[in-house]
Amino acid sequence: MTDSSFAVMTTVSYTRERATLTGGYSGVGSPTFAGTPVAPVDAETRKRLQLDTPHTLWEVHMQGDPDIKAGDKLVNGTVKYPVKTKEPYTWLPSSDVRVRLILEDLRSP
């Protein structure tokens, strides 16, 4: 089931890069994922998920359960965000499955 109000908020297109056996990352054949714009992660979430990093953390929400996992890189244009964690949840009003991705911005200290 798709929540139309959530679909209005998923205005950004992302692709994924996944680690290869040769030690690099590849985005070849990656589907496009619709998600919310990046938003800062609040202090309570950082503490609850034990995310200790000197870098800025962002969160993105997506509908369903996209083929993205911790260790992948979420790509938006030329910016590549390493995925720290993937947190699926059920939106109770509509029982939709959604996911919150916590991303690390290595461009900032």
QUIWODA-V19729 format. One record per pair of residues at least 12 apart in sequence whose C-alpha atoms are under 7 Angstrom apart, sorted by the first residue. I is the first residue (numbers start at 0). J is the second residue. Records with the same first field share a line. If there is no record, write none. Layout:
I = J  J
This chain:
0 = 95
1 = 95
8 = 35
9 = 33  34  35
10 = 33  34  35  36
11 = 33  34  35  36
12 = 31  32  33  34  75
13 = 31  32  33  73  74  75
14 = 29  30  31  32  73  74  75
15 = 29  71  72  73  74
16 = 71  72  73
17 = 71  72
18 = 71
33 = 61
34 = 59  60  61
35 = 59  60  61
36 = 59
37 = 57  58  59
38 = 57  58  59
39 = 56  57  58
40 = 56  57  58
53 = 108
54 = 103  104  105  107  108
55 = 103  104  107  108
56 = 101  102  103  104
57 = 101  102  103
58 = 99  100  101  102
59 = 99  100  101
60 = 98  99  100
61 = 97  98  99
62 = 96  97  98
63 = 96  97  98
64 = 96  97  98
68 = 82  85
69 = 82  83  84  85
70 = 82  83
80 = 102  103  104
81 = 102  103
82 = 100  101  102  103
83 = 101  102  103
84 = 100  101
85 = 98  99  100  101
86 = 98  99  100
87 = 99
